[in-house]
Amino acid sequence: MLSVFRATLEFLGGERDDAPGLLVGRLGTVARCTVWALAIVMIYFFCGQSSKFIYIDF
Amino acid sequence: MRWQGAFLPLGISFFTFEFYHYAWDRRAGKTEPGTLGEYLAFILFFPTMVAGPIKRYQDFLPKLRSKPICWSQDWERGITRILTGLVKKFAVADLLTAWTNHLNAHDILLADRRILPLWAFGYGVKIYADFSAYSDIAIGSARMFGIQVPENFDWPYGRRNIQRFWQCWHISLTRWLTDYVYIPLGGSRVSTPRIYANIVVVMLVSGLWHGAGLNFIVWGLWHGLLLAGHRFWRQLRGEPSNHPVAVFLSSLLTFVLVNAGWPFFCMDLHTAILFYRTLLVG
């Protein structure tokens, strides 16, 4: 159960190429589009707080 | 003394590790020389140049030479990865700055001691979200060129011991330190006291690499002692139990111990000691 959840998150986050069983086909396309839309909205609302990354700006 | 600020980051930066890796592996005959163009593409590959993941020439060269199989998939996966990274950075890491900004001497002195662990945990989550976000963006950018670079994180906070944590946290650095510091020191093929010493030395090097300050040395020492302690415990008790409660408790303990080290990473030594004095003594 936990491994399926993890695989789903990794697929939706772009880390994994193979879609888990649940997201094969049309549902996978809808899920990926939803992730892009949600991500863009979140980036729009939360951006601008900092321009630095910890590991680059010690 | 002004030149020091310009010199230190150059000397200890990520691409220096790639230079060193290439030179060492070429000398050992572990990699082919490639053409000048391929070497330049390796060291100047901009997605990973500033903060990794630290690549290996042997892994990079075949990907550079092969033609991408499916551009549309590479772009879709790459952009998804970049968006994920930006969400982690803006909506998680930067949002936690409100907590982590309190990690300074003034706020620590004024704070209720019960709030201090929350600030440290907040920093633990922030640094994970921040650096894994950067890695996501770098890996996604590389993917858009049709090149898959090594992963840097693999759910490190869910790991059940400190050794597994380091195998899943900043993976490319851990691999580099293992191959170019730990193994040349003798690795695990030497006497038991030397093995423990090697572990501590590697983590001290890791600490120093993160920053030229006493606090980073203490942070490295803390992790070196945790790794050495874990090795000792495993030798004493053998394989750990796989009972779900034992797995949960050991994962929780690992999470707490890793987060207990972050104050040394994010504050100078005096402030970090003040943090612990306030937390433990009041």
Boltz contact constraints between the chains, C-beta under 6 A:
constraints:
  - contact:
      token1: [A, 13]
      token2: [B, 84]
      max_distance: 6.0
  - contact:
      token1: [A, 14]
      token2: [B, 77]
      max_distance: 6.0
  - contact:
      token1: [A, 14]
      token2: [B, 80]
      max_distance: 6.0
  - contact:
      token1: [A, 14]
      token2: [B, 81]
      max_distance: 6.0
  - contact:
      token1: [A, 14]
      token2: [B, 84]
      max_distance: 6.0
  - contact:
      token1: [A, 39]
      token2: [B, 83]
      max_distance: 6.0
  - contact:
      token1: [A, 39]
      token2: [B, 87]
      max_distance: 6.0
  - contact:
      token1: [A, 42]
      token2: [B, 87]
      max_distance: 6.0
  - contact:
      token1: [A, 42]
      token2: [B, 91]
      max_distance: 6.0
  - contact:
      token1: [A, 43]
      token2: [B, 86]
      max_distance: 6.0
  - contact:
      token1: [A, 43]
      token2: [B, 90]
      max_distance: 6.0
  - contact:
      token1: [A, 46]
      token2: [B, 90]
      max_distance: 6.0
  - contact:
      token1: [A, 46]
      token2: [B, 91]
      max_distance: 6.0
  - contact:
      token1: [A, 47]
      token2: [B, 90]
      max_distance: 6.0
  - contact:
      token1: [A, 49]
      token2: [B, 94]
      max_distance: 6.0
  - contact:
      token1: [A, 50]
      token2: [B, 94]
      max_distance: 6.0
  - contact:
      token1: [A, 53]
      token2: [B, 130]
      max_distance: 6.0
  - contact:
      token1: [A, 53]
      token2: [B, 134]
      max_distance: 6.0
  - contact:
      token1: [A, 54]
      token2: [B, 127]
      max_distance: 6.0
  - contact:
      token1: [A, 54]
      token2: [B, 130]
      max_distance: 6.0
  - contact:
      token1: [A, 55]
      token2: [B, 51]
      max_distance: 6.0
  - contact:
      token1: [A, 55]
      token2: [B, 131]
      max_distance: 6.0
  - contact:
      token1: [A, 56]
      token2: [B, 51]
      max_distance: 6.0
  - contact:
      token1: [A, 58]
      token2: [B, 211]
      max_distance: 6.0
